[in-house]
């Protein structure tokens, strides 16, 4: 079996399982508020970061730091009072510019080197807040920074598992071909 076919099977089956889990049992029985779309972003990010254990580590760390910077940016933009005097669009623009600059500067440290992975975390927190879900000052699982980090960790783990399953499917096909020879 080709790697692409194995990935199609693995990603398709695990994507269906993830959607069912996030929209069903996890949504019904927890107060986590996990977001399937953020998990899928991190899942893609895992492959974008090269897969394997290093891709898993990079995805989790960089998505998380991006989410944290996004949360800090939202806090400064909306809770410091400067939005009232400067106007929210201008002040938010300044805050986003500073947040993005901070992420790029963080990339000087090898552990935070994947700027796109940071941006995925940042953008996911901002998206969740903009659709009206959560407050970055909440000291609970209602905090969008926590929700996004947990959702993205789950997505990165699903990416890792899907890569392993695809590898097993390719390996199983090679074993069958060798047995026939």
Secondary structure, 3 states (H helix, E strand, C coil): CCHHHHHHHHHHHHHHHHHHHHHCHHHHHCCCCCCHHHHHHHHHHHHHCCCHHHHHHHHHHHHHHHHHHHHHHHHHHHHCCHHHHHCHHHHHHHHHHHHHHHHHHHCCCHHHCCHHHHHHHHHHHHHHHHCCCCCCCCCCCCCHHHHHHHHHHHHHHHHHHHHHHHHHHHHHHHHHHHHHC
